[in-house]
Amino acid sequence: MVQFLQQKGYLKPEQLEEAVKVQQQTKEPDLGRVLISLGMVGEREVLQAKAQEMGIGFVDLDRVQIESSALNVVPERIAKAHSVIPVKKDGQTLWLAMANDKNIMALDDVKMASGCRVIPVLALPGAIEDAIKKSYAGTATNGDASASVTSTPAAGSNTVDLRSDIRGAIAAAGVARGREDEDMGDKDAEQMAEQAPIIKLANALIQQAIADRASDIHVEPQQRSVRIRYRLDGVLMEAMTVPRNLMAPLISRLKIMADMNIAERRIPQDGRIEVRHSGKEFDLRVSSIPTPYGEKIVMRILDKSSVMIGLGKLGFTSENQAKIEELVSQPQGMFLCTGPTGSGKTTTLYSCLNILNTIGVNIITAEDPIEYQLAGVAQVGMNRKAGLTFATALRAFLRQDPDIMMVGEMRDLETAEIAIESALTGHMVLSTIHTNDAPSTTLRMIDMGVEPYLIAATLTGVLAQRLGRRVDPDHKEAYEVPAIDLRRFGMALEDPDEMITLFRGIPHEDNRMTGYRGRTGFHELMTMNNEIAELVVRRAPVNDVRAAAKANGMHELREDGLTKVLAGQTDPQEVMRVVFTAGFG
């Protein structure tokens, strides 16, 4: 324990000498208690040191999301009796947070109640008590604002932790409100939205989300509270709850920040917020919709620097990356990126533009909206009210002497026809389209009304992609599965009984007890050749196009996922979650 504290710089040699003297005088057997009583180190640091010394984990309960599946197998009476809280359940394994891992009675009671193998992890006693109250009692009432807030910040030494600011802001806002009624008029909400506590609350929840590496913030009015959720690594997790009586001023404040009409609550609205965090600039795209309990706000967080990372850091295999760079560097043609919302299509296309963006080329983009500002690129945002659509923008682009054009989305026949015309007349066109996989893209364009021979003449390649969570590289363990278990991913089986070594994440404070940290891409790249072009012209079934694409070197999404699984970057469950669809694969 002492070695850990000294290595971390928490304890100086002279402090240790003084503490040892006090320990000898007081006969206190636990040196850690002496260090805490003298104010030399905190309780958290001592527990971390003990955890390392004993070879077990330490968890900060304010920084993790406690799973309901874990709570369901441990009765509240046992948790309160032993001052323990279950944190995570994986199969028949249960992680139990406790202040003293030597409490054998607690471990036995939890084991008998849950029927699980129990793994102890250390946690602060006060944090355990708070977690028990919140997790078993549910959402706090309006009269107990400070108890209703938890947060799950990202781990790391540079983590920004604004939980105390959020708690203080909610408490202060409740006092400033001065009454418990839930409804508030527009004028009152606007006045309170300009008061310091609500301003601090709105700013803190945004800054905390950015610090947590969240991609979206969901502000969701409920019957008795306002739920705040962050999308972390593609999965929504509850971050905090806010008392219902602060809903109107909080939503009004966010709408003011986004330059939206706070008096209009009946129709959807869109806005934008620009913020700085740790020296970096972020754009928040804000959307509101009316619900029975009030307006729901969703804020998409866009990191302006994320598009500069390049294709090499987006999870592409070296083979796919080389093919993409070759496809987009051609003097003419059309390259499409497909996938569901939030699958990273725009980031991929921006990364391609960064490769192409040189002094010798003229690049113009049509976007709705412009998500990132790219130096040296002429970017045009759509404005339907003014008549500026993708189609009208593309027509204007052709008079701007472009070399490369990017269209935010190919969503109708008119846009598709102009894009194809541009590709036929000596321009490189990049765009996105919504289909399930790469081969289906040609069928989708035909359904839109595009002539098949035009598709065959212009389309150079289609990239389908998904984003899945990455196994935490710092906290993972190896395990073995029979090769036959990977058959659904397209794995060739020489010996079905062969054992394959895979990796899975270990739940840890650094990964919020999920075992995952960050995301990686799963890709399916179809490059056109004469055979595929002929199939498209003949309006062949999509299965025939897929077979020809595979013969031309295309690896399906599930196969690319298998590559990442075998490389230890992710696990089979995550590939199943984001790639497989009922009735397919």
ABEGO torsion letter per residue (X at the ends): XAAAAAAAGABBAAAAAAAAAAAAAAGBABAAAAAAAAGABBAAAAAAAAAAAAGBBBBBAAABBBBAAAAAABBAAAAAAAGBBBABBBEABBBBBBABAABAAAAAAAAAAAGBBBBBBBBBAAAAAAAAAAAAAEBBBAABAAAABBBBBBBEAABBBAAAAAAAAAAAAAAAAGBABABBBAAAAAAAAABAAAAAAAAAAAAAAAAAGBABBBBBBBAABBBBBBBBGGBBBBABBBBAAAAAAAAAAAAAAAGBBAABAABBBBBBBBBBBGGBBBBBBBBBBBBAAEBBBBBBBBBAAAAAAEAAAAGBBAAAAAAAAAAAABABEBBBBBEBBGAGAAAAAAAAAAAABBAABBBBBBBOBBABBBBGBBBBBBBAAAGBBAAAAAAAAAAAGBABBBBABBABAAAAAAAAAAAAAGBBBBBBBBBABAAAAAAAAAAAGBBAAAAAAABABBBBBBBBBBBBAABBBBBBBBAAAAAAAGBBBABAABBBBBBBBBBBAAAGGAGBBEBBBBBBBBBBBAAAAAAAAAGBBAAAAAAAAAAAGBBBAAAAAAAAAAAGABBAAAAAAAABBBGBX
